[in-house]
Amino acid sequence: MPRLIFFCGHAGTGKSTLARRALPLLRARSGESFCLLDKDTLYGDYSSAVMGVLTGDANDRDSPLYLQHLRGPEYGGLLKTARENLALGTSCIVVGPLSREVRAHQLADRGWLDVADEVRVHVVWVYLQEDEAHRRIAQRANPNDAWKLAHWDAYRTRLFMPEPATYPELMLYDNTRATEAAFQALLSALEG
């Protein structure tokens, strides 16, 4: 039974790092094949080329043009690639913010995901305290984050923290000062 594991959360929370740390351990413990599908790896260069042509800013990931016209196809392609791998029996770890989809409970909707009943789906919401997220975003110096840093007050209005009672399908992972015990507990939950 392949599994589909999402690592979601806002910019700078450590989704990619956490997924890359978890994948080899999950593979070793389960004996399953896994592939890592990180939105930035799959679509980063493509989106930069498109936005450079359309707006003159290859690093634009926050304008209405990007959010309305490019974001959806990126996530659509990400999920199609996951579905193809799952149909071949390969488990997938998908990394991306996916905040709209989390808010709408779409990642818990098998009909929306369009995955077989035997696919085990887990959704991890990775979060940080806001000041730590800001610090990490500034420290990593990714040009795609320039708008966020320059307009933090506007950007932060898009941030949300799912409440456990409202989002029972999520595994909430506080990456602010995550301990080894917290990481091991997450791995155990993902093995189920």
Buried (B, 14 or more C-beta within 10 A) or exposed (E): EBBBBBBBBBBBBBBBEBBBEBBEBBBEEEEBEBBBBBBBEBBBEEBBEBBEEBEEBBBBBBBEBBBEEBBEEBBEBBBEBBBEBBEEEBBBBBBBBBBEBBEEBBBBEEEEBEBEEEBBBBBBBBBBEBEBBBEBBBEEEBEBBBBBBEEBEEBBEBEEEBEEEEBEBBBBBBBEEBEEEEBEEBBEEBEE
